[in-house]
Amino acid sequence: MSKKYFLGTAIKITTILNIDTADTATITIKDSGDATKVSAASMIKETNRVYYYIYQTTNTAQDRDGTYTAEISITSGSYIAYTEANFEMLDPD
């Protein structure tokens, strides 16, 4: 079951690594129509092992309700990890 948020809210997307520091940590976010809303943006290191990204939606025609997908890519040397997480954006009206 994915988490649910209203359009127009900011969402903190967090990932926890099994290493202290990554060479790169990026996120791509796609909306329910598979339109890319964020493309390979750098995530912020909060503490060792923890990276996050704040995604801000609007409640306009530019953002639609439905299932969004966050694709997270982590690199450390030659090691590359990839994960996806879904979340629901709801129309508050």
C-alpha positions in Angstrom: 0.0 0.0 0.0 1.5 3.4 -1.0 1.3 6.5 1.1 -1.3 9.1 0.2 -0.8 12.9 0.0 -2.9 15.8 -1.3 -1.7 17.7 -4.4 -0.1 21.0 -3.2 1.8 19.4 -0.4 5.6 18.9 0.0 6.8 15.4 0.4 10.1 14.3 2.0 11.3 11.2 0.2 14.0 9.4 2.2 16.3 6.5 1.4 18.5 4.6 3.8 21.7 3.0 2.5 23.9 0.2 3.8 27.0 2.3 3.3 27.9 5.6 5.0 28.3 7.8 1.9 27.3 7.4 -1.8 29.2 8.9 -4.7 25.9 9.9 -6.1 22.3 9.7 -5.0 19.7 10.8 -7.6 15.9 10.7 -7.9 13.5 10.8 -10.8 9.8 11.3 -10.2 7.1 10.4 -12.7 3.4 11.2 -12.4 0.4 8.9 -13.1 0.6 9.7 -16.8 4.3 8.7 -16.9 5.3 12.3 -17.3 8.7 13.1 -15.7 8.3 15.7 -13.0 11.9 15.5 -11.7 14.8 14.1 -13.7 17.9 12.7 -12.0 17.9 15.4 -9.3 20.6 15.1 -6.6 19.4 13.9 -3.2 20.7 15.6 0.0 22.8 13.7 2.6 21.0 14.1 5.9 23.4 11.9 8.0 25.5 8.9 7.3 23.4 6.4 5.3 20.4 8.7 5.0 19.6 10.8 1.8 16.4 12.7 1.1 14.7 14.9 -1.5 11.8 17.3 -1.0 9.2 17.1 -3.8 6.7 19.9 -4.0 3.5 19.4 -6.0 1.0 22.0 -7.0 -2.8 21.8 -7.1 -2.9 23.0 -10.7 -3.5 21.5 -14.1 0.3 20.9 -14.3 0.0 18.1 -11.6 -2.5 15.3 -11.8 -3.8 13.0 -9.1 -3.0 9.3 -9.2 0.1 7.1 -8.5 3.5 8.7 -8.8 6.8 6.8 -8.9 10.0 7.8 -7.3 13.1 6.1 -8.9 16.2 6.3 -6.8 19.7 5.5 -8.0 22.7 5.2 -5.8 26.3 4.8 -6.9 29.4 4.0 -4.9 32.5 3.2 -6.9 31.4 0.5 -9.4 28.3 -0.5 -7.3 25.0 0.8 -8.6 21.7 0.3 -6.7 18.2 1.1 -7.9 14.9 1.2 -6.2 11.4 2.5 -6.8 8.7 3.7 -4.5 5.1 4.6 -5.3 2.9 7.2 -3.6 -0.6 8.5 -4.3 -1.4 12.1 -5.0 -5.0 13.0 -4.3 -7.0 16.0 -5.6 -8.1 17.9 -2.4 -11.2 19.2 -4.1 
